[in-house]
Each structure stands twice: as C-alpha cells, then as structure tokens.
Amino acid sequence: GDSLYPGLGNGGYDVARYIVDLFFDPGTGEMAAVVDIQAVATAELDRFNLDFVGFDVLEVVVDGAAADHERADGELIITPARPIAAGEEFAVSVDYAGAPDRIASRASSLPVGWITGADGTSYVIAEPDGASSWYPVNDHPLDKATYTFRVTVPNPWQAFANGTLVDTITDLGSTTRIYEMPQPMASYLATVVIGDLEEIDDPASTAIAGVPIRNVLPPDLAASPPAGLDLQGEMLAFLESVFGPYPFDLYGIAVVPGFPGALENQTLSLFGDGFVNAPIFESVLVHELAHQWFGNDISPGDWSDIWLNEGFATYAEWLWAEHRAGPDRLAQLAEEARERMIAGDAPPPGRPPPGALFTPSVYQWGGLTLHALRLEIGDDAFFATLRTYAARFSGGTARTADFVAVAEEISGRDLGALFDAWLYGDTVPEL
C-alpha cells in the first residue's frame, strides 16, 4: 500500500527474523541459498506472497510441510499445506539457486540489486526496491526484522555483511562468515559484500565513538587508509551529542570499485572507490553515518517521506560543518543550497516523483526545511525535537506527520504553515 510503490511489500503477516544462508561463487556468478523466515500472521492466511525475482525456486516449506508455490510479477506466491490462523507464528523456508543480478528500479534510472564489478567484487544496492533481487522478502520498511547472515565463498575471497561477525568457519576450499543483526532492519538496508577485501579495525576511532569502528577496504587502501576515515569516531560522538545514543553495536564503511555513489547500509555503509580521494569524502562520511539514526533506526513509513532520510542526513553534513568551522559556514551552505533549488526548478521535498525518488530536493530542500524549523523555534527546541523524535521512533518507522507532531509538542507552537510551505509549496521560501 505504499503511496509511490504499491507493489512493494505484502500484507497479512509480520516478519520477525530472516536467516539468509548462501553460497556464492564469484568465478561462476552462481548462488545457492536457503532463506528461513520466522513470522506471525496478522490475518488468516490461505496463501501469502513474498517479493522475489529471478532464480529457480527449488522448494518451499511452511512449518515443516512442503508448500505449493508459483511466480508472478515479481512475487513468490505460497500456498501452505494448511491455512495459518491469525496471530499464529509460522516458519517459511525457501531453497533457491541461480545467478543474482541487478534489476531495474521503479525509483530511478540506476540499477539496483546484486551488482558484480569488473574485478569480481559483488555488493548489494537495494534502496528502495532491490532486496528482492537476491532473497525472498517482505520488501517494505514497515516490516522490519532481525537478521542472521551465513555467507560462504571459495577461498581466497572474503565475505562481509551487516551486523557483528560472530563466527568464521573454514572448510576445505571455502570460508563461511556468520553475522548477526539483532536490531530491526529494513530490507533495503541488508547487504552482502564479497571480494578481495580486508577488514581493518580502527582502535582510535573506536575509543572516541565507544562502539567498534571497522572498515572493509581493498588491499591498497587497507595498507594506507584514506584521510577522513580517522574522523569517524569524532563524527559518531558529535552526532550522538546532537541526535542521542548511537542505535547499533558497531559501524564502518565498505569501499568497492565502480559504484558511483554511497549507500547507508545498516552498520556497513557502502562507498564507491571514487569517493575516497574526492573533496566531498568527509561530508559524505557524515551523511551516511547520520542515516544510521535517520533512515536506518527510524525508517520511512512511506517512500513519499524520503526527505526524512535525506534531508536529515544533509542537515547533519551542515551541522558537522558548523561544528568544525562555525555558524557562518552553516549559513553559507544553507544559502547555497537554496540558490541551487531555485535555479534547478526542483519539486518540493514532500512530493518526490515516483520515477525520480532521489531528486536533489529531498536532500537540499529537505535540509533547508530543518534549518527553517531551527530558525523558527530556536536551538533549544530544535535540538530537543531531534532527540525526542530519534528516541520515540527508534527501531521503527515514522511519517512526516509524526515529526511535525514532535516539533509542535516540543516548541508548543502550531507549525503546520511552516511545514506546508517548505515541504509542499511550489517555490522555495526565504529563510
């Protein structure tokens, strides 16, 4: 029922946990996998759907019994041997094999899904609709779940995933790494990274941040980590002072060749190798880290509210600049962003086009909305609003109306006109 992408996600059940157990051979590009899903029915189910594209589905089992299944329009339609009663817990196991690949996104011209670069490195870009390209899933942020990843690759390849590494099993010719993500995660944030890569601990940043900071890097960068990575501990500590406690158990980035962007996968943000020596590297590091609060811990309840992700992360960049260089720098960044939005004739951030979800306005104009709110209600109320919002919706999802309600509660003011003008008006207001 998403307003922009009604085909994403399915009703009738709530997933509690995914166990993703896969073997991937970079030499052949083939995958064999079993995904176990623990869920509870929210309605009586004679059948139910999972979002899933590609692959050969070898077997589906529901509560230990073989289930009938069929494929249609990106859906895996499952008919269990017996109906599932409302409120009943049930388990689904899907055994499948094939070659994972990228797919066309509904949201932009860029592909999403399982990407394999020219050097054989594989990684997942899933926002907003690419998760179903590599595992069967209820693919909408409204149905968050915990995850276990068991990823096996032939030696000497290395595999990494979201969460904490809890075990490494070396067998004849292959290595299995097991990761646990105990906090709820939206499906588009789940990732696997496979390649000639090394995990490098950063003890100095860890000491400052208070949580482990580790980065997954190609051998050349592992030998000489790029400048900026050593700021991650300070960045995390600063954002905690602004937003409240960091919501996860660890953090870091993975750098992969060829990816033309950056993505805030939960606890393991993904960066293309072209970013690490770019002038904007420091800003993008802050941006993706801020998403761990806004986007990851609190995810959008509807994709039309994407500004709650991107506007907040953009404003975090400006707050970091203010922290480092003073308030004049933030004012300069805000005015430059406003001029860009006026010159670019961008749509308002509260109405992103379905085919161009990541329009610049959800970043820049979204950030300006937060700055306008700060100027309107003052620093004390503004930062109290951010911290209250982050705490109240932690681990779940939120809509724009939820954030507006918190801002009005903290400030004691009616802010409807301000948010209507900044989020839905056809012209960029003056600051």
Backbone torsions as a table, in degrees:
resi	resn	phi	psi	omega
1	GLY	NA	14.7	178.3
2	ASP	-59.7	140.1	-174.4
3	SER	-68.0	-30.3	179.1
4	LEU	-93.4	-35.2	-174.5
5	TYR	-133.6	75.6	-174.0
6	PRO	-64.2	-16.0	178.4
7	GLY	-80.6	-10.7	-179.4
8	LEU	-81.8	135.4	176.7
9	GLY	80.2	165.6	-177.9
10	ASN	-141.7	153.7	178.9
11	GLY	-99.3	176.9	174.3
12	GLY	95.1	-10.3	-179.8
13	TYR	-158.3	164.8	179.1
14	ASP	-131.3	119.8	-179.4
15	VAL	-79.6	134.4	175.0
16	ALA	-97.8	-36.7	-173.0
17	ARG	-154.8	141.2	169.1
18	TYR	-113.8	135.5	169.4
19	ILE	-116.4	107.5	-174.7
20	VAL	-102.6	109.9	-177.0
21	ASP	-116.3	108.6	-174.7
22	LEU	-135.9	150.8	169.4
23	PHE	-116.9	128.1	178.4
24	PHE	-128.0	131.9	178.5
25	ASP	-108.1	105.2	179.9
26	PRO	-61.4	-24.2	-179.7
27	GLY	-68.7	-36.9	-179.3
28	THR	-104.3	-17.7	-175.7
29	GLY	75.8	14.2	-176.9
30	GLU	-99.7	147.8	178.7
31	MET	-126.7	143.3	167.4
32	ALA	-126.7	131.3	-171.5
33	ALA	-148.4	153.1	168.4
34	VAL	-129.2	126.7	176.1
35	VAL	-115.4	122.2	175.6
36	ASP	-102.4	132.7	-175.5
37	ILE	-123.3	127.9	174.6
38	GLN	-107.5	125.7	-172.1
39	ALA	-145.2	169.9	172.8
40	VAL	-129.8	136.2	-179.8
41	ALA	-75.1	134.0	175.0
42	THR	-101.6	-1.2	175.0
43	ALA	-153.7	163.5	174.7
44	GLU	-67.3	131.1	-173.2
45	LEU	-118.9	114.4	166.1
46	ASP	-83.7	-27.4	175.1
47	ARG	-157.2	165.9	179.0
48	PHE	-154.4	163.1	-176.3
49	ASN	-115.7	150.0	164.5
50	LEU	-122.3	145.6	173.2
51	ASP	-76.7	126.3	-178.0
52	PHE	-166.8	129.2	178.6
53	VAL	-127.6	152.3	177.8
54	GLY	74.9	-177.3	175.9
55	PHE	68.8	163.1	169.3
56	ASP	-101.1	120.0	177.1
57	VAL	-83.3	116.1	-173.9
58	LEU	-87.8	-36.9	-178.5
59	GLU	-162.2	144.4	172.1
60	VAL	-126.6	130.4	-179.8
61	VAL	-125.8	132.7	176.2
62	VAL	-121.5	119.5	-179.2
63	ASP	51.4	42.7	174.5
64	GLY	84.2	-5.1	-178.9
65	ALA	-114.9	140.3	178.3
66	ALA	-59.2	139.2	-178.6
67	ALA	-120.4	144.3	173.5
68	ASP	-70.8	149.7	179.0
69	HIS	-151.3	153.5	174.9
70	GLU	-146.3	165.5	-178.8
71	ARG	-118.6	140.7	176.4
72	ALA	-164.0	124.8	170.8
73	ASP	52.9	47.5	177.6
74	GLY	75.4	13.6	-179.7
75	GLU	-117.7	142.1	167.4
76	LEU	-101.5	112.2	-173.8
77	ILE	-100.5	118.4	-171.1
78	ILE	-114.2	129.2	174.8
79	THR	-115.2	106.1	-178.3
80	PRO	-70.3	164.6	-178.1
81	ALA	-64.3	-27.2	176.3
82	ARG	-139.5	152.3	177.6
83	PRO	-61.6	152.1	178.8
84	ILE	-105.5	125.6	-176.3
85	ALA	-75.9	150.5	175.6
86	ALA	-59.5	134.1	-177.9
87	GLY	88.1	-6.4	-177.3
88	GLU	-84.4	136.4	171.0
89	GLU	-78.0	142.4	178.1
90	PHE	-147.4	160.8	-177.4
91	ALA	-124.1	137.8	179.2
92	VAL	-123.8	136.2	174.8
93	SER	-126.3	126.3	-179.5
94	VAL	-119.5	120.3	179.1
95	ASP	-105.5	124.2	-174.8
96	TYR	-149.1	165.1	-179.1
97	ALA	-154.0	156.7	178.4
98	GLY	149.3	-167.3	-178.7
99	ALA	-104.9	110.9	176.6
100	PRO	-66.3	150.8	-176.6
101	ASP	-153.6	169.5	174.2
102	ARG	-75.2	156.6	178.5
103	ILE	-133.4	162.0	175.5
104	ALA	-73.4	136.7	179.1
105	SER	-92.6	148.1	172.8
106	ARG	-73.1	-18.4	-165.8
107	ALA	-99.9	-18.2	-177.5
108	SER	-161.0	175.1	178.6
109	SER	-82.0	-9.4	179.9
110	LEU	-81.8	141.8	177.2
111	PRO	-71.5	156.8	174.6
112	VAL	-129.6	171.6	177.4
113	GLY	110.3	-151.2	-177.9
114	TRP	-84.9	114.6	-175.8
115	ILE	-109.0	132.8	173.3
116	THR	-120.6	120.7	-177.9
117	GLY	-80.7	176.1	-176.9
118	ALA	-62.3	-29.0	-179.0
119	ASP	-89.0	3.1	179.1
120	GLY	95.4	-7.3	177.2
121	THR	-66.9	132.0	178.1
122	SER	-116.2	145.4	179.5
123	TYR	-159.4	166.2	-175.8
124	VAL	-113.6	129.4	169.9
125	ILE	-117.6	108.9	-168.1
126	ALA	-118.6	-9.1	-174.8
127	GLU	-78.1	127.0	-1.9
128	PRO	-99.2	-9.4	-165.3
129	ASP	-134.4	29.5	-177.2
130	GLY	-103.6	-5.3	-177.0
131	ALA	-61.7	-36.2	-176.5
132	SER	-69.9	-4.0	178.2
133	SER	-80.6	-9.1	-178.9
134	TRP	-137.7	-12.4	172.0
135	TYR	-152.2	150.8	177.4
136	PRO	-71.8	133.7	-164.6
137	VAL	-158.7	153.9	165.8
138	ASN	-90.4	95.3	-160.4
139	ASP	-90.3	69.5	171.8
140	HIS	-152.6	143.6	-179.1
141	PRO	-58.8	-22.0	179.2
142	LEU	-62.1	-22.3	179.5
143	ASP	-113.0	74.5	175.9
144	LYS	-75.0	157.6	179.8
145	ALA	-154.3	165.1	170.8
146	THR	-86.8	162.3	-173.3
147	TYR	-136.7	146.0	161.9
148	THR	-122.7	130.6	176.3
149	PHE	-114.4	127.8	172.1
150	ARG	-121.1	103.3	-171.1
151	VAL	-115.1	121.5	-179.3
152	THR	-113.7	131.4	178.0
153	VAL	-137.1	153.2	176.4
154	PRO	-67.3	146.2	172.7
155	ASN	-67.4	144.2	7.7
156	PRO	-98.3	18.0	179.5
157	TRP	-62.9	155.1	179.0
158	GLN	-123.2	143.9	-179.2
159	ALA	-123.5	143.3	-178.8
160	PHE	-139.1	154.8	-179.2
161	ALA	-152.1	178.2	178.1
162	ASN	-62.7	148.9	170.0
163	GLY	93.7	-160.8	-174.4
164	THR	-98.9	131.9	174.3
165	LEU	-70.9	119.4	-177.2
166	VAL	-109.5	-16.5	178.8
167	ASP	-163.8	148.8	173.4
168	THR	-130.0	124.2	-177.2
169	ILE	-117.6	118.3	179.1
170	THR	-102.0	124.7	179.4
171	ASP	-119.1	-178.9	178.3
172	LEU	-64.6	106.0	174.5
173	GLY	84.8	-1.0	-178.6
174	SER	-148.3	163.3	177.6
175	THR	-133.8	133.6	176.4
176	THR	-110.9	128.3	176.6
177	ARG	-116.7	131.5	-175.8
178	ILE	-112.7	124.8	-178.6
179	TYR	-119.2	143.0	176.6
180	GLU	-118.8	131.3	173.0
181	MET	-117.5	92.3	-174.2
182	PRO	-79.4	-16.7	177.4
183	GLN	-88.1	148.0	179.9
184	PRO	-56.9	140.6	-177.5
185	MET	-136.1	134.5	172.7
186	ALA	-70.3	147.1	-173.0
187	SER	-61.3	-32.2	-176.6
188	TYR	-71.9	-10.0	-179.1
189	LEU	-96.8	-7.5	178.7
190	ALA	-72.0	137.1	-177.6
191	THR	-148.1	156.3	168.3
192	VAL	-132.4	137.3	177.0
193	VAL	-124.8	126.2	-176.4
194	ILE	-131.6	129.8	178.6
195	GLY	173.2	-170.8	173.5
196	ASP	-83.5	82.4	-170.5
197	LEU	-135.4	159.0	179.4
198	GLU	-130.0	141.7	174.8
199	GLU	-93.6	122.3	-175.2
200	ILE	-116.3	120.3	175.3
201	ASP	-75.4	149.7	176.6
202	ASP	-122.8	86.5	-175.3
203	PRO	-63.5	-32.1	-179.7
204	ALA	-67.3	-46.8	177.8
205	SER	-65.8	-36.9	178.4
206	THR	-59.7	-42.8	-179.1
207	ALA	-62.9	-38.2	179.8
208	ILE	-74.3	-42.1	-174.4
209	ALA	-75.5	-32.2	-175.7
210	GLY	83.9	0.0	171.6
211	VAL	-132.8	153.6	-178.8
212	PRO	-60.8	133.0	173.3
213	ILE	-113.4	121.0	176.8
214	ARG	-139.2	148.8	-177.6
215	ASN	-127.7	144.9	179.1
216	VAL	-105.6	115.1	-167.8
217	LEU	-132.7	150.3	169.0
218	PRO	-62.5	157.7	-174.8
219	PRO	-53.7	-38.9	-177.9
220	ASP	-66.9	-39.3	178.5
221	LEU	-76.7	-30.7	176.4
222	ALA	-62.7	-35.5	179.1
223	ALA	-72.7	-28.8	-179.6
224	SER	-145.0	82.2	-175.3
225	PRO	-57.1	141.4	-177.3
226	PRO	-65.8	145.5	175.6
227	ALA	-59.8	138.0	-176.6
228	GLY	115.0	-38.2	178.5
229	LEU	-61.1	-31.3	-178.8
230	ASP	-71.6	-5.2	177.1
231	LEU	-91.5	-5.4	-172.6
232	GLN	-62.3	-36.5	177.5
233	GLY	-64.0	-44.1	177.9
234	GLU	-65.4	-39.5	178.1
235	MET	-60.9	-45.5	-177.6
236	LEU	-64.4	-43.5	179.0
237	ALA	-62.7	-39.7	178.5
238	PHE	-65.0	-46.3	-178.7
239	LEU	-65.9	-32.2	173.3
240	GLU	-61.1	-38.4	-179.8
241	SER	-67.1	-24.4	-178.6
242	VAL	-93.1	-45.3	-170.9
243	PHE	-100.7	-21.9	-172.6
244	GLY	110.5	-176.9	-172.1
245	PRO	-55.8	141.6	175.0
246	TYR	-62.1	132.9	-168.3
247	PRO	-84.7	-5.9	-173.6
248	PHE	-125.3	-179.0	-171.0
249	ASP	-92.4	-15.0	-178.6
250	LEU	-165.7	172.8	179.2
251	TYR	-154.8	163.4	174.1
252	GLY	166.1	178.6	178.4
253	ILE	-122.9	158.7	170.3
254	ALA	-118.5	130.5	179.8
255	VAL	-104.8	125.4	-178.8
256	VAL	-127.6	148.8	-179.8
257	PRO	-76.8	140.9	169.7
258	GLY	92.3	-22.5	-179.5
259	PHE	-70.0	126.0	-174.5
260	PRO	-89.0	23.8	-177.0
261	GLY	-155.9	-157.2	175.3
262	ALA	-144.3	148.2	-176.2
263	LEU	-143.7	137.8	-169.4
264	GLU	-86.9	43.5	179.0
265	ASN	-48.9	139.8	-169.9
266	GLN	-59.0	120.4	-179.5
267	THR	69.7	-8.1	-178.6
268	LEU	-145.4	80.2	179.9
269	SER	-66.9	145.6	-176.8
270	LEU	-105.7	131.5	-179.8
271	PHE	-126.7	135.9	168.1
272	GLY	-70.0	149.9	-175.6
273	ASP	-66.2	-19.0	178.1
274	GLY	-69.9	-15.5	-178.2
275	PHE	-79.6	-28.6	-164.5
276	VAL	-67.7	-24.3	177.5
277	ASN	-109.0	10.3	-178.7
278	ALA	-85.4	151.9	179.0
279	PRO	-59.5	-24.2	-176.5
280	ILE	-89.8	4.0	-174.7
281	PHE	-55.3	-45.8	-178.1
282	GLU	-62.0	-43.3	179.7
283	SER	-64.0	-41.1	-179.0
284	VAL	-69.4	-34.6	174.8
285	LEU	-57.7	-46.2	178.5
286	VAL	-64.3	-42.2	-178.0
287	HIS	-57.7	-52.1	-176.9
288	GLU	-69.4	-34.2	176.5
289	LEU	-64.9	-41.6	178.7
290	ALA	-61.2	-30.5	177.6
291	HIS	-62.3	-23.0	179.2
292	GLN	-59.7	-31.5	172.0
293	TRP	-82.3	-53.9	-170.0
294	PHE	-109.5	100.9	-174.1
295	GLY	127.0	-44.5	-177.2
296	ASN	-97.9	-64.3	177.2
297	ASP	-65.1	-45.7	171.0
298	ILE	-109.8	114.4	-178.5
299	SER	-105.9	157.4	-179.3
300	PRO	-69.6	133.4	176.4
301	GLY	-75.0	-13.8	176.8
302	ASP	-151.4	139.3	-174.7
303	TRP	-67.1	-14.3	174.5
304	SER	-67.5	-15.9	179.4
305	ASP	-95.9	27.6	-177.8
306	ILE	-59.0	-22.2	178.6
307	TRP	-62.6	-26.2	176.7
308	LEU	-63.8	-25.5	171.7
309	ASN	-82.8	-61.3	-166.0
310	GLU	-79.0	-35.7	177.1
311	GLY	-65.4	-39.8	178.6
312	PHE	-66.7	-42.8	179.6
313	ALA	-67.3	-35.7	176.3
314	THR	-65.9	-43.0	179.3
315	TYR	-66.3	-29.6	174.7
316	ALA	-62.4	-37.4	174.1
317	GLU	-57.4	-45.0	-177.7
318	TRP	-69.1	-36.2	176.8
319	LEU	-64.8	-38.1	177.0
320	TRP	-64.8	-41.2	177.7
321	ALA	-63.4	-39.7	176.4
322	GLU	-63.1	-42.0	178.5
323	HIS	-60.5	-37.9	-174.7
324	ARG	-88.0	-33.0	-170.3
325	ALA	-126.9	-4.9	176.9
326	GLY	103.0	166.7	-173.9
327	PRO	-65.1	-27.3	178.8
328	ASP	-62.7	-34.3	-180.0
329	ARG	-67.5	-40.5	177.5
330	LEU	-64.2	-43.7	179.4
331	ALA	-60.3	-38.3	178.6
332	GLN	-65.3	-45.2	-179.9
333	LEU	-62.3	-40.0	179.9
334	ALA	-65.5	-43.3	-179.7
335	GLU	-67.5	-38.0	176.8
336	GLU	-64.1	-40.0	178.4
337	ALA	-65.0	-40.7	179.2
338	ARG	-63.3	-41.4	178.5
339	GLU	-63.8	-38.7	177.8
340	ARG	-64.6	-41.1	-178.8
341	MET	-66.5	-39.5	178.0
342	ILE	-65.4	-44.5	-177.7
343	ALA	-68.8	-29.5	-175.1
344	GLY	-89.8	-2.8	179.6
345	ASP	50.9	49.4	-175.3
346	ALA	-79.4	151.2	173.2
347	PRO	-70.0	156.1	179.5
348	PRO	-65.7	152.1	-172.7
349	PRO	-67.8	-23.2	179.0
350	GLY	-81.2	-4.1	179.5
351	ARG	-133.0	62.8	179.4
352	PRO	-70.3	142.9	178.4
353	PRO	-69.2	140.2	-178.9
354	PRO	-57.4	-35.2	-178.5
355	GLY	-85.8	-3.3	178.8
356	ALA	-142.6	62.1	-174.7
357	LEU	-58.8	-37.1	-174.7
358	PHE	-95.8	44.5	174.2
359	THR	-60.6	145.5	-178.1
360	PRO	-55.0	-23.5	-177.0
361	SER	-67.6	-30.6	-179.5
362	VAL	-69.1	-21.6	175.1
363	TYR	-86.0	-66.0	-169.9
364	GLN	-73.7	-51.8	179.1
365	TRP	-67.2	-35.5	174.3
366	GLY	-61.5	-44.1	175.9
367	GLY	-62.3	-38.8	177.6
368	LEU	-63.7	-33.9	177.3
369	THR	-60.2	-42.7	178.3
370	LEU	-67.2	-38.0	179.1
371	HIS	-67.1	-38.7	176.5
372	ALA	-62.6	-39.9	176.8
373	LEU	-62.6	-43.9	179.1
374	ARG	-59.4	-44.7	180.0
375	LEU	-65.6	-31.9	-176.7
376	GLU	-75.7	-42.6	-171.3
377	ILE	-107.0	-7.8	178.0
378	GLY	90.2	158.7	-173.8
379	ASP	-61.6	-43.9	-176.2
380	ASP	-59.6	-49.5	-179.2
381	ALA	-69.4	-36.2	-178.1
382	PHE	-64.3	-51.2	-176.9
383	PHE	-72.2	-28.8	172.1
384	ALA	-65.5	-35.9	176.4
385	THR	-62.8	-46.7	-179.9
386	LEU	-60.2	-45.4	-177.3
387	ARG	-69.3	-38.1	179.3
388	THR	-67.1	-44.0	178.0
389	TYR	-60.7	-46.0	-179.1
390	ALA	-61.7	-39.8	-178.5
391	ALA	-74.9	-40.9	-172.9
392	ARG	-68.7	-35.1	-175.5
393	PHE	-108.5	14.9	-179.3
394	SER	-57.8	132.9	178.0
395	GLY	83.1	0.2	-176.4
396	GLY	-130.2	-143.6	179.9
397	THR	-130.3	163.9	178.6
398	ALA	-148.9	158.0	174.2
399	ARG	-114.1	168.4	178.4
400	THR	-56.0	-41.2	-179.8
401	ALA	-60.1	-31.9	178.5
402	ASP	-66.0	-43.6	179.5
403	PHE	-67.4	-41.1	178.3
404	VAL	-60.1	-42.1	-179.3
405	ALA	-62.3	-39.7	178.3
406	VAL	-65.8	-44.0	-179.9
407	ALA	-61.4	-40.0	179.0
408	GLU	-70.1	-37.6	178.5
409	GLU	-63.1	-47.1	-175.8
410	ILE	-70.7	-41.4	-176.7
411	SER	-82.5	-20.6	-175.6
412	GLY	70.0	25.5	-175.9
413	ARG	-129.1	155.1	172.5
414	ASP	-83.1	113.3	-175.3
415	LEU	-111.1	14.8	-177.3
416	GLY	-58.7	-42.5	-178.0
417	ALA	-65.7	-38.8	179.3
418	LEU	-63.0	-50.0	-178.2
419	PHE	-68.3	-36.0	177.0
420	ASP	-61.3	-43.1	-178.4
421	ALA	-67.3	-43.3	-174.0
422	TRP	-81.7	-29.9	-176.2
423	LEU	-97.0	-28.4	-171.6
424	TYR	-125.2	-7.0	179.5
425	GLY	-72.8	156.2	-176.9
426	ASP	-82.5	-13.3	177.7
427	THR	-126.0	152.9	-178.9
428	VAL	-78.0	119.6	179.8
429	PRO	-66.3	166.1	173.0
430	GLU	-80.6	148.1	176.2
431	LEU	-79.3	NA	NA
